[in-house]
């Protein structure tokens, strides 16, 4: 299976985000040693079930989530009108800095 690749914009957002040792908002990965790759935060992504979220992502989840856009069949779209900003904010970083 090919590795997902990020668009240029999403790649720049991931690289510009701060290093974080908080848990990943999708898979829960928490870097525990210096050898673990740190997560990045604050990042904004679309979750099909919950809508727009701001939080921390590991590199692997960022590759899957940062380019995702709302789809008509997503539960979050079908159950409420999203304002396009953020439906769930779970980060220790300042959400104003979300990329």
Secondary structure, DSSP 8 states (H G I E B T S, - for coil): -------HHHHHHHHHSEEE-S--TTT-----STTS--EEEEEEEEETTTEEEEEEE-HHHHHHHTT----TTSHHHHHS---SS-SEEE-SS-GGG--
